Amino acid sequence: MRSAVSLLALVSSLQANLVTSTLTVVNEVGFNILDVELDFGGFGVAYDQTSLSGTLDIRITIDPNSGDITTLELISGDLDATPLSFSGNLLFNNFPIGTYNATSSNLGGTVDTTTPPSIVNPLTGESPAEDHEFIFNEGTITGTALGTTVNENFATNPVAGNGKVGDFVCILSTLNAAASTSSLKVYDLTLEFPAFATNTFPVDGGSFGTVNVSSLALGVLKAEGQVAVPLNPYLAWASANGIPNAPFTADANNDGFSNGLTWALGYSHPTPICPLAIQNTDFILTPGPDGLQTTLTIETSTTLAANSFSSAPSANISTSSNPLAPGQFSPVTVSNLAGPTRFFRISAPDPAAAN
C-alpha cells in the first residue's frame, strides 16, 4: 500500500485553550484532612488523621469566552502533611500479643493524571476520579510493632492510588471580571479531588511470621487558584516566538507547516518541524514538547479530489477519538485503513474565528 500525507490548516469557530495553573490547597473545614489507617494483618487497626497544605500544578483546556473546561491534567503537587502517630495493643483471638507505636516524619505527597488528558464534562466540571492519582512519596513511618522495628520509607514504597470508579474530580471556573482585560480572561478555579491511596509493607511478627501491614489514606483535597486565558492563544504564541501578528495560515520558516499548525501541534518557531510519519501502513502524528494546544482533526481520503477528505474513524485511531483533545503528548497512530492509496491531512481551528 502506498500512503501520502497532505496538510491543511482549516478555520473553525471552535476554540479551546490549553493553559496551566498553580492551585493552593485551602484551609477549610471538611477538606484536606486525610483519614489514615494501618491494618496490622488482622491483629489490630490503628487510626489517625493528617492535614495537607501546599500546591497543585494543573493543565486544563478552557474556552476563554464561556469558561467551560473540557480536559484536566494533574501535573504534579508539592504537598506537606502533618505528622501521624499510632499506638495501641495488638490482639490474637482477643488476647494481647504485643503493642505498636509508630510516628511519621517529613510526610509529603504529590498528584498525577495517569494517562493525560482526562476528559471533563463541561456542564458539571466532573472528570473520572480513576484517571487521577494521589501519592504519598516523601517521609517515613518509624517505630515498633510486635517487638520489632518498623521503618517504612515512602520514597521507595509510596502510598498511592487512583480515585475510585464512580467518584469524580471536580474543577469549576468563575469569571473574574475585575482582573480580565481586552486581550485575556481571568478565571478563578476550584478543584476537589476525592483521594484514595494504599500500600502494604512487611513487619517481622516473631512467632507469628511476617505480618503484612496495609496502609490506607482517604479524604477530599480542595485547592483554589486563578488562570489567565488569552482570547487568542495563537497570537500570544506568535508574539512569544518572535513573529508577532503572523497570519495563522502563513509559514514563517518555510518548513511546510503553517504557523497555526506549528502552534496547534505544540512546537516552537523557528525550528523546522516534522511531526508526521508513515510506518508500514500506519500514519503517525507526534505532538511537540508542549502537547497539542487545541483540538486537532485527522482527515483522510483515497484521492486528492476536492471535498473528498473526511475525518478518520475514531476506531482506527490509537486515542479512540477524533478530533484529538488538547493536552495530548504521546504519539497518535491511525491504523488499518483500507485502500490502495491513502492521503492524510490535519486541521486545527484558528482562535480568531471564535472572537
Salt bridges, closest charged atoms under 4 A:
GLU28 OE2 - LYS222 NZ 3.05
GLU73 OE1 - ARG59 NH1 2.60
GLU299 OE1 - ARG345 NE 2.52
